[in-house]
């Protein structure tokens, strides 16, 4: 083990750290006691250094880690110094939130971009995540592994057994292989995050740019046949209330009873290349989307939560910019009903997804899915469609990549009548190339791409191109970019809320590190974004100047001022309600306004936590006041009760529309044991006049195998003048019973 230096140099100078792993001479019993001879003979990783609140010293609460392996599993043990009465354990539920934890970060291919996280709490609650883009964690990913914890008064010990079948890696090559690895401890009551391989304070502790070497005394074994079958059965009871358009008078109520079955399969073609198959998938147990008030003129983005699309998601979902994605997986199996205006599931018949590493330098992804025709009424239907996405990625330099993508959507129009066909083209394709830069020291990040769409309709053949570069060191940050989307660029399976634009943006900030015991960092910054048409006539401008303060207890605040400009090309109602008796703002006119904003987030140390963000200022030719945030109370280790809130008050001069909107979201996330969980989430949204209730009872009767009982209901959030609709008048409700079983073949 190499010595480390304590002091300011610790956070700045490169540190070489390695841990040798050798095969276990005997079986490891996962009980948390660390009494096997293999642990006594294993090399030790120690000398953990702080990442937060400072990065210039060793942690007061040290950790020692050892690793070994056999033909089936990778084993990790850790001794974590901590008083038993100082635990912060928010829940017994898997993938717990902010709390004390020991985490293992594994980067088998040493690309500094993609890896795995496995973590446990002091009471042996597990969590696992995929890591992409160097540090982004996807906790929606689940896999089967084992752990045990033994608690003492001043320390807790953990043993993990991670099956080689649960991770992706290369098992061929030289007799001595190396992976990249890091270990991360979080101690909430001491405001502390510490790591084995030092991570500078300005970067996330999960960043794969900073990792030591795991040196294999013998190559990791080939995992052999790696096939998992995950079947499900489901029963549904649904009630739909139908109402007349305009009067909203209830005409009839339809009731449905049905059932279904389907399943997934995960096949490890090689230790680093995986094939996922699905037949008749169902995602009813997936958590509902968090609603937001939409005051914009454009579509809002909602994240993907369905597990089938998550592994290696960066190979598919992260091409392009956030406002110009050529592929957006929520276009598959989800659609807006043009008759009711509500989101609706589209039946997926089958799908396959091949993704992973071919070798240390090449990654590939191939996805194909088939959906079924869905009829809304005689004039509106969604044709059956086949979706294909093919991607390839080549590692360049230490952490950068060159990639290509092809997206194809093929409609089957024959069963549609003539009016239904007019709304759809026969096919749409997008092809693109892009380069992503990530420097070895994580200071530089960049992206450059060119995408082009193809269609039998000449009005849907266009291109999108962009450039982005960011620099960030301990104190100074600077970023800038340019995005161009022409008027004909059409990505039907992508997310492109706005076309025919040039968007340019620039941001900078400077961070100070005071030597006090309360304030951790403070800084100032400025952002500018300008949107122009293709002839470079300005249509939007956003300018802000801000200050930020972050405290040792992880609380913080921001405040600043802003200036906005919008040119409306057509009439627009900022309330997005189109009420009768009011006029929209006139188009072909520019609007300027100014305002201020401030926000505060409390420390995670306390059981009662909250955050609040407010803004006030002009809004087109009126004013807008916004307040949003949340409050939660942690009952350890039962779970968390919370309330999210959003209030918007739009005041425009008559005869234009004024309105105030409430969006309230009471919630409860409870874990009665490590196997039985209950969640409830309510959303009261006056902008769309909807009150949604979603509750889920989950029993994990075997590893990664569950029984779900899910209730979802929608009612009116408030009365509609001139109609029979009252508060909580029904719209629809559904009760689902689903059983999922994970079987290793």
N, C-alpha and C positions, 0 to 999 in steps of 0.2 A: 504494500500500500504506500503510495507516495504521500509525503507530508504536504500540508497546505499552509499558506501564510495568512495570518489574520491581519486585517487592516483594510484600508481603502483599495489596495492593490488587488485584494481578493475579488472584488466585483468587476475589475476591469481587465486583468491579465488572463490569458488563456490558462486553463488548469487541465492537466492530464490525469485522468483517473481511470482505473481499470479494475475489474473484478473477475477472477478466474472461477469457472464453474466446471466441476468434475462429476462423473457419474456417482450415484449413491451405491454403496456396497450392500445396503440392505433396504428393505421396504420402509417407506415413510408412513407413519400413522398420523393422519391429520386430526390432532387433538389439541394443538396449541401449546404443548408442553416442551417441545424441543429437546427431548431426551434421547433421540437417536444418535448413533455414533457418526452418521453422515454430517450432522450439524457441527459436531465438535471438530471434524476434519476440514470443513469448508472454509474458504477464504471469507474475510469479514469486510463489509463496506461500512465505514463509519466516518466521523468527522463532518456531520451535517452542518451546512452553513445557512444563514438566514437569507430568504428572498424578500420577506416583508416582516416587520416594518422597515428594516434597513438591510443592506446586503454586505456589510463590512465586518461581520463577526460570526463566530460559531453560535449555534443554538444552545440555549441553556437546557433544553429538553432533548437530549441526544437519542439517537436511534442506531441500532446495529442490525445489519441485514446480511443474510447468508442465502446462497442459492445452490441447488443441486438438481439432478434429473435422473429419470430412468427411461425405459422404452415407451412409457405412456404419457408421463406428465413432466412439466417443468415445475419445480418446487421453490417456494420463496418463504423464508422465515424472517421475522423481525422482532426485536425487543424494543418497545416504545416506552421511554421514560415519561411518566405522567401520573399525577395523583388520581386515585379513583374518584374522589369527590369533585374533581375538576372536569369531568367528561361533559361534552356538549354533543348530544345525540338526538337530532331532531325527529327521527322516525325509525321504526323497525322495517320500513318498506324498502325494497331494493331500489337502488339509484337514489338514495337519500340526498337531500340538498346540502346547504351549508352546515358543516359539522366537523367534528374531529375525525381524522381519517389517516390511514397509511395507504399510499398509492404507489403502484409500480407502473412505469411508462416504458413500453417496449417498442423499439424500432428495428425489426429484424433485417430490413434491407438497407439500413444506414443511409436513407435518402433525406433524413431530416424533415420529412413532410408527412409521412403516413405511418401510423402505428396503432398501439392498443394501450388502454388503461385498465388496470384491475385494482380495485380498492376495497378496504374494509373499515368499518367503524370499530370503536372499542367494545361494542357488544356484538360484533360479528355480523353486521348487516353489509351485504355485498353491493358493489356497483361496478359496472364495466362500461367502457365507451370506446368508440372508434375515434382516432385522431386523424384529421386531414388538414391541409393547408398549413401544416407545421404546428398548429396549436388548437384548432377548433375541435371541441369535444361533442360527440353525438351519443348521449346517454340513452337514446331510444333503442340502440342496439342491445340485444340480449344474447347470452351464450351460456353454456353449461360448464361450471368449474366449482371448486370446493375450497372451503376455508374453515378454520376454527380459531377461537381466541380464548386465552386463559388470562384472567384478571387477578392482579395482586394490588396491594395498597399503593405502591409507588411506580408500577409499570404494568403494561399489558403486552402479552406475546401473541403473535399471530403466525399461523401456518397456512400457506396457500398451495393448492395443487391445480395447476392450469393444464388441462389436456392439450397436447400438441395439436389435436384435431380442432381446437377452438381458435387457433391463431394461424396466420399465413406466414410462411418463411421458406427459405431454400435449404434443403438438406443435402445438396450435392456440393462438391468442391474440395478445397484443401482440407487436410487433416485438422488444421486449427482454423476455426472460423471465428468471426467476431460479429456481434450485434451491438447496437447502441441501446443504452438503458439509463434510466434515472429513477430515483425514489423520492417521493414527496410526502412530507408530513404537514398536516394542518392542525393547529391548536387554537380553537376559537377564543377561549377565555384569556389567552395571552396575546391575542391579536397576531399570531405567529404563523408564518408559512416557512418551512425550511426544506432544503433539498440536499441530496448527496453530491451531485455535480452542481457547482454554484451557478445560479441563474441571476443575472443582474436584475435589480429591483424594477426597472422600467419595463421588463418583459414578464409575460405570464409564466408561472411555475410549470405549466404544461407544455412549454415550447420545446419541440424536439431539436431546435437548433443547439441546445445545450444538453449534452448527454455524455456519459462515460462509456467505456467499452466493456462489454461482456465477452470474455475470452473463453471459448469452448475448448476444454482439454481433449474432447472427442466430438466429432460432428453431431449435431442434434439428430435424433433418429427420424427415419421416414415414418410418418404416422400410419401408413398402411391404408386399408379401406376406410374411407371417411364419408359415410352416408347417413344422413339423418332424415327421417320422414316425420312430418308434423301434420297429421290429419285433424280436422275439426268437424263437429256437427253443431247445428244451430236450429233453434226454433224461434219464430217471430209472431208477435201479436201486434197489430197496428190498427189505429183508428184515424180516419181522415175526414175532416169537416169541409164540405164544399159550400161556397157562398157565391151569391150573384155579384158580378162586377159592378162597381159603383155604389150600390146600396149595401153591399156586404151582408145581405140577409141570408141566413143559413137555409140551404135548400135540401141537403141530405147529408147523411153520415154513412160512410162505408167502413166496413170492418174486414180485416184480412187475418187469416191464420195460415202460416206456411212454415216450411222447414227446408233445410238445405244441408249439403255436406261438400267438403272439398279438402284442400290441403296443400302443403308445401313440401318440397324436398330440397335438401342441401347436399350437394355431392362435391367432395374435394377431389378434383381431377388430378391435381398435384398439391403439395403442401402450400403452394402460394397462389393457386388458381382454383376458383370456386364456381360451380354451376348451381344456380337457384332455379327451381321449377315451381310453378303454382298452377293449380287447377281450380277454377271457380272460387277465387279468393274472397274472403269477407273481412271487412275492417271495422265491424260494428263496435268492437271493444276499444278502438283508438279514441283517445281523449279528444273532445270537441274543440274546435278552433276558438281562440280568444277573440271575441268581437271587438272592433274598434269603430269609433265614429269617423265616417268618411266625409270630410269637407272639401276634398279635392275634386278635380275634374277627371280623375283617372282611376284605373283599377288598382286595388290594394294587393299586396303580396302576403300570402299566408304560408308558413313553413310546412314541409312534408313531415308527417308523423308515422306513416305506414312503414313497418319494418322491412318489407320486401324491397323497398327502394333505397335502403340506408347504407348497406355495406358498400364501401368504395364509391360512395355517393359523389365524391369530387370528380370521379371519372365521367360522370354524366351531368350533374346538376350545376357545376361551377364554371362551365365555359361562359365566356362573355362577362358583362358587367351586371350588377344587381338589377338595373333597369333595362337590360337587353340580353336576357338568357335565351339561347336557341332551344334549350330543352328544359321543361318544367314538368316534373312527374305528376303534379296534381291535374294536368290536362288529361291524364289517363284515369278513367273510372270516376271522375267527378265532372259535373256540368251544371250550368244554370238553366233551370226550366223557364223558357220564355213566356209561358202562360202564367205561372204562379210567381215568378221572380225569385224563387227560392233555389238554393243549391240542392242537387239531387245526385244520388249514386248511379253510375252507369255499370251494368253487369260486365265483369271481365271474365271471359271464358277460360283463358289460359295465358300463361306467360313464361318466359325463360330469360335468365340473365347470367351471362358469363362475365366474370370480372376478376382481376388480380394481376399478379406479376408473372411475366414469362421468364425473366431473369432479373439481375440487379438493376438493369437499365431500362427495361421495357415493361410497360403496363398496357393492358387491353381491357375494353369493355364492350359487350354486345348484349343488347336488350331487344326482345320482341314480345309484344302483347297484342291480344285480340279482344276487342270489345263487341258487345251485342247491340243490335239496333234497339233504340228506345223511342217510342212514340209519345208525344205530349198531347197532340190533338190532330185533327184532320189536316191542319196547315203547317204543323211544326213537328219535326222528328229529327232525331240524331241518328245518322246512318251507322251501321256496323263499320268498324275501322280497325286497321292493323297499324301498329306503331313499331318502328324499328329505329334503334339508335346504335351506332357503331363509333367507338372512340379508340384512339391509340395515343400513348404518351411515352416520350423518350426523355430520360434523365440527362441533363447537361450540367457540366461543372459540378459543384458540391451539392446544391439543393434546387437547382432550376430545372424547368421542364419545357419541352416543345411538344405540343399536342395537336391532334386533328379530330374533328367530329363530323358525323353525317347523321342527320335526323330525317326520317321519312314517315309521312302519314298517308295512308291509302284508304280512301273511302270506298264502300261498296254501295253504289247508288241505285242499283237495279230495283230493289224492293220499294223505293220511294215513289210517290206520285210527283207530277211535274212541278207543282208549287213547292213541295218539300225539297226537291233537288236544287232549285234555284239558289238556296241558301248555302250550298256546299260546292267546293271544287273537288274534282276527282282525286287529286293528290297534292301534297305540299312537301317540299324538301328544303333543307338547309344544310350547307356544307361550310366548314370553317377551319382555319388554322389559328393557333395562338401560342405565344411564348410567355411563360411566367418566370419571373426572376425572384429568387430568394437568396440573399447573400449568406455566407457561412456564419457571420456574426449577427445576423438578423437585423442589421441596420438598414439594408436596402430591400425594397420590395417593388416589383413592377409587373405590368401586364400589357401586352400588345396583341391585338387580334384583328382578323378580317373574316367576316361571315357573309355568305350570299344565299338568298332564297331563290327557289325554282318552283314554277307552277305552270299549268297550261293556260292560266290567266295572265296576260302580259302585265296587268296592273298589280301583280303580286310577285314580280321578279325584281328584287332589289338587294341592297347590301347594307351592312353595318360594320363599322371599324372604330377602334378606340386605342388609346394610349394612356398609361397611368404609371407614375413613379413616386415612391415615397422614401424619405430618409428620416430615420429617427435614432438619436443617440440618447445619452443619459439626460441631457438638458433640452436639446433642440430637436424639433420635428418640422418637416416641410413635405407637403405632398401636392401633386397637381395632376390633372388629366384632361382628356378630351374625348368626347364620344360623338359619333356621327351616325345617324340612322336615316336613310333616305325614305321618301314617301311610299315606295313600293315594297320595302322590306317586310316580308310576312313570314312569321314563325308560328304556325298554328299550334305547335306543341311546345311553344316557348312562352316566356313572359316578357312582353314588349308593350307596356302601357301607352307609349307615346312614339309617334313616328314623324318623319320630316323635320328633324331637329339637328342642331349642333349644340352640344352642351360642354361647357368648359368650367373647371373648378380648381380652386387653389386654397390651401389651408396651411397654417403655421401655428406653432405654439412653443413656449419656452417654460420649462419646469425648474423650480428652485427647491433645494433640500435644506430647510432650516435645521439648526441644531437644538431644537426644543424637545420637550417630552410630550407635547400634545399634538402640535401640527406636524404632519409627516411630509407633505409636499404642497406647494402652491404654484400657480402658474397663470399665464395669460395666453390668449390665442385669438386668431381671427380666421374666418372662413368667407369665401366668396364663390358663388356659383351663378353662372349666366347661361341662359338658354336662348338660342337664336334659330331662326328658320334657315333653310338651306342657302338663302341669299345673304345670311349674316345680319338680318334685321332682328334686333333684340325683342324677345317675347316674355322672358322671365328673368328676375334678378333677386338673389338672396344674399345679403351681406350681414355678418354678425361679428361682434367683438365681445369676448367673454373672459371671465376670470374663474379659476377653480381652486378649491382647497380640499385637501384630503388629510384626515386625522389618523393618529396612531391606532385608534380603536376601529378603523375601517369605515367610519362615517365620513361624509363629505358633502360639499355643496358646490353649486355652480351658479353664476349669475351673469347677465350680459344684456346687450341691446341689439336690435336688428332693424334692417331696412329691407323692404320688399317692393318689387314691381311686377305686375302681371298685365300683359296685353291680351284681352279677350277677343278671339277671332269670331266668336258667335255668342249669342245670349246665354247667360249662365245664372242659375239659382244657387248661391253658396250654401244654402241649407240642404241641397240635394233632395228636396221633398216635392217640388213642383206643385205647391198648393194652389187651389183656385182662388181668385180674388187678389192675387199678388202678381207683380211683374218681375221677370228675371232682370238681372243687370244687362244693359245693352252691350252687344258685341261691337267689334271694330273700334275699341277704345282702350287706353291704358290707365291703370290704377296704381297709385303709389301709397305706401303707408309705413309707419315706424312703430316700434314698441319695445318692450323689455321682457325678460324672462328670468326665472330663478328656480332652482330645485334643491332639494335636500334629501339625503338618505341617512337613516340611522345606523348604528352599529349592529353587527350580527351577534354581538356578545349577549345581548339581553333577549329574554323570551318575547318581550313585546317589541316589535319592530315596525318601521313605517318609512314611507317615502312620499314626497309631495313635490309636484312641479306646477308652476303657475306661469302664465304669460298674459300680458294685456297690451293692447295697442290697436292701431287702425286695422281695418280689414276691408279691402276694396273701398267703397265710399262710406263705410260705417266703422264699427268697432267689434272686436272679439275678445272675450275673456275666457280663458281656459284654465282649468285646474284638474289635475289627475294624479293618480298614485295608488297607494295601497297601504293597508295596515294588517299585521298578522300577529298571532299569539302562538308560541311554541309550547306544547305540553309534552315534555320529554318522558319516555320515547314514544308516546302515543301518536303524535302527529302535530298538525298545524291547522288552525282556524284562521281564515283570512277574509278580507274584503278589498277588492279593487274598485276604483271609482274613476269616473271621468265626467266633468261638467263643462259644457260649452254654452256660452251666451252670445248669440250673434244679434247685433243691433244695427239695422240698416234703415235709412230714411224711407218713408212711404213714397210710392206704392210698392216698394220692394219688400221681400220676405224677411222677417226677423223671427228668431226661434231660440229656444234653449233646449239642450239635449242632456239627458242623464243616461249614463251607462254604469250600472252597478253590478258587481260580480261577487256575491258571497260564496265562499268555498270552504270545504273541509277535506283534508287528506289525512286519513286515520289508518294506523296499522295496529290491529288488535294483537297480532303476533307476527312472526316472520312468514306466515303462510296466509293470513287472512287480512285483507285490506278493504277499506271503503273510502270512496271519494264522492263528493257532491259538489257540483258547480252550477250556480244559477247566474243568468245574465238578463238583466232588466235594461232594455235598450229602447229609449223613446224615439230615437231618430227613425228606426224602421218599425216601431210599434210592435216589438216582440219581446216576450218573456220566455226564456229558454231554461229548462231544467234538465240537467244530465246527472244521473247518479250511477255508480258502478260498484258492485260488490264482487271482489275477486278472491278466489281460494286457490292458492298455489299448492296443489295436492302432490306434486312431484316436481323435480327440477325443471324449470322452464315449461311446465305443464299447468294449465289453469282452467278453472271454471269461472265464467263471467255471467253475472246477472246485471243487465244494463237497462235503465229506463231513460227515455228521452221524450220530452214534451214541449210543445210550443203553444203559447197563448198570446193574446193581445196584451200589451203592456199598459194601455190606457184606452179610454173610451174614444170612439170615433164620432164626432158630432154629426147629427142627421142620420145615424144608423142605429141598429140594434146592438152594436158592439159595445161591450162594457169591459171593465178591467177583468182580466183573466178569462175572457171569452175564448173558447178552445179553437185551435187550428188543427193540431194533430198530436198524436202520442204513439210511442212504440215501446214494447217490452221485448227484450231479447235474452235468451238463455243460450250460452255458447260454451262448448267444451273443446279445449285444445290440448293435444298430447304430443310431447317430443320423444321420439323413439330413435335411438341410435341402432342402426342395422349392423 
